[in-house]
Amino acid sequence: MNPCINYLTNMPTDIINTYGITKTLLTRRETIYLKHIMKNVFIYGNEEELNEKIKIMQFDSLFQYLGFLTNKLRAIYKLPRNYITNDADNIVKQCRNSFFKVLDGLYKDLKPIIILDFDKTITNKNFHSLYNYIINDYYVIINSANPQKDVIENYLIKNNLPMPRVIFANKGKQRKIVRLKSIAFKNQQRVIFYIDDEEEYLSYGMLLTMYCYKYTKDGKILNYTIFQK
């Protein structure tokens, strides 16, 4: 019999919750995600392209960006010890493709932050049901390149959508990206989800270790990564 066939699976959930192994499995999951990001950035990535993105995000240097990643790794090991789950196998087996299963099934009790784009995301009528689904249970931030906050607020009011915790109306593309960096910096001990319709912004979210999802015109939420391997 293959001794690895049940590797980290089929363990009794009540026991791993009681002895804190749940957090160990979660820490493993988060560390693997960070490892994949770093592998694709520094092993398979392009140095010139990375340096340009670091500049756009307004990191002072590659050294400072590596410091950010290091602090993110440290934050992973500070996840709450009282984290528990209804099914231990989900922590190991659940893939990122299902936004709802990942969000509700793994991270809800950790009170994650959800960052939303505005134009072509929230303004897509198909998105309204998802917006209403997450707005009461999660810390929602709207981060938009739209320079007018009142435009965003008026749209929400007109469509009977509740206000989020925070609205950032940034004046242009780079300021939106820099705001993403600011949110990530201030919340390194929180899990962050990011939904946008543009892959360029999502690529920066990945560099900032967020769980990124692309919202499509027809209302689909697709897992987005920069992973090549």
N, C-alpha and C positions, 0 to 999 in steps of 0.2 A: 504493500500500500504506500502510495506517495505521501510522505510526512508533511508535505507543504500544501496538500489539496485544500485544507481548511485554514490556511494561514490567516490569522487574525479575524476569522469569521466563525460563526456558529457558537460564539461564546455567550454564556448566560448574561443577559442584559442587567438583571438585578444585581448580580455580583460585581460586574465591572462598574456599575454606578456606585455601589456601596464603597468600593475600595479606590475610587478615583482613577480607574483605568480609562474611563470615558474621556477625561481630559487628555490623557496620554495619547489616545487614538486621534483626538481632534488636533492636538499639537503636531502629531505626525502628518496629518492631512495638510495642515497649513504650511508646514515646513516643506513638504513635497511641492506644493504649489509655488512657493517662493523659489525653490531650487529650479523648477522648470523655467520660471521667468529669467533667473540669472543665467541659466544655461543658454537660453535662446538670445539673450542680450549680449553676453560676453563670449560665448563659444561659437554660436552660429551667426551672430549679428555683424553689422558693419560699423566699424569704429567711427568713421566720418559721419555717418547718419546718426549714430548715438550722440556724438558730440553736438550736433546741430539741435537735436531734440532737448538735450540737457540745457543748451543755451536758451531755447525758446521757453522752457519751463522756469528759467532764471535760477538754476542752480549755479553757484559760483564756480564750480569745478566738478570734474569727475569724482574727485575725492569726497566732495560734499554729498554727491548722489550716492556713493558707496556708504557713506555715513547714514544716509536715510534708510538704505536697505538693511544695514546692520541694526539700526534701532527697530526696524520692523521685525526682524528676526527675534530680537530681545523681547518685543511686545508679545509675540506668539507664545512665549513661555510664561507670560503673565496672564494668560487667559484664565477665567475664573475656575477655581478648583471644584466648585459645586455644580459644574456643568454636567447635566445628565441627558439621557436620550431614551426614547421609547423602543428603539431597536438599534442595538450596537452595530449590526451589520451595515446599516446605512452610512455610518461614518467612514467605513472602509470602501464600500461598494458604490455609493451614490455618485454618479457622474454629474458634471456641471451642465449638461445639455438641458435638463429640466429646471428652469428658473424657479418655479414654485416649489418643487420638491427640495431643492437646495436651500432656498430661503426659509420656508416654513419647517421643513423636516430636520434641518441641521442647525440653523443659525438664529431662529426666532428668539430664543431665550437669551441670546447674547446681545440683543438690542442693536442690530446692525444699522448702519446708515445707508439710505438709498438716495443716490444722486440721479436726478432726471434732467434730460435736455427739455427744451421748450418747443421750439419750431420743428415741426414735422414729427415730434414725438408726442408731447402732450396735446398739441393741436391736431393730431390725428384722432378723429372721433373714435376709432377702434380702441384707442388707448384709455379712454375714460373709465371703462369698467375696471381695468387694472389699477388705475390711479385711485379709484374709490376703494379698491380692495386693500391697498397697502397704506393708505394715508392715516388711518387711525391706530394701526399697530406698530408702525415703524417711524423712525426719524427721517423724514423726507426733506431733501434739499433740491430746489430747482436751480440749476446752474446753466445760464444761457448767454449766448453771444449777443442777444438782443439788448440794446443799450437802455431800454425804457422799462422800468419796473412796473409802471402803471399799466402798460400794455399787457403784461403777464397777469397782473392782478385782475384787470377788467375782463380778460378772457376767462379766468377761473370763475369769477362772479357770474358772468353771462351764461356759463355752462353748468352752474350749480356744483362746482367742484370746490371742496374745502381748501383753505390756504395751507401750504406746507409750513414746516417749522421755520425755514429760511428761504428767501429768494435772492439770488445773486444775478443781477442784470449787468453783465459785463459789456464794455464797449469794444466789441470785436473779438476775433479769433484768439489772439495771443492772451488777452486778459482772461478769457474763459479757461484756457489751458493753465495759466498761472493760478487761477482760482482753484482748479482741481488739485494742483500741488499744495496749495494752502490748506485745503480741507484734509488732504491726506496727512500733511505734517501735523496738524492739530489733533488728529484722531488716529494715531498709529496703534492704539490699543483697541480700536474698534474694527470690526469687519465692515468693509464698504462695498456695496454693489453700485454699478453705474450702468444706466441705460441711455443710449443715444442712437440716432439713426445714421450717424456718420462714423465710419471706421477710423478716420484720422484721429478724432478725439478719443475714441476707444483705445487706440494704440498708446496714447499718453496715459490713459487710465490703467492699462496693463503695466506700464513702466512704474506706476505709482502703487502697484500691487493690489489693485481693485479687481473684483469679480465683474467682468464686463459682458454686456448683452446688447446686441444690435436689434433695434426695433425696425421692422420692415413696413412698407406701405400697406401691405395686406394684413397687418396686425400680428405678425409672428415675432416671438422673442427668441433670438438665436444666440447661442453661446459664442462669444468672440474671444479669440486669443491671438497672440503673435507667434505662437509656437510653430516651429518648422519641424521639429522632431520631439 
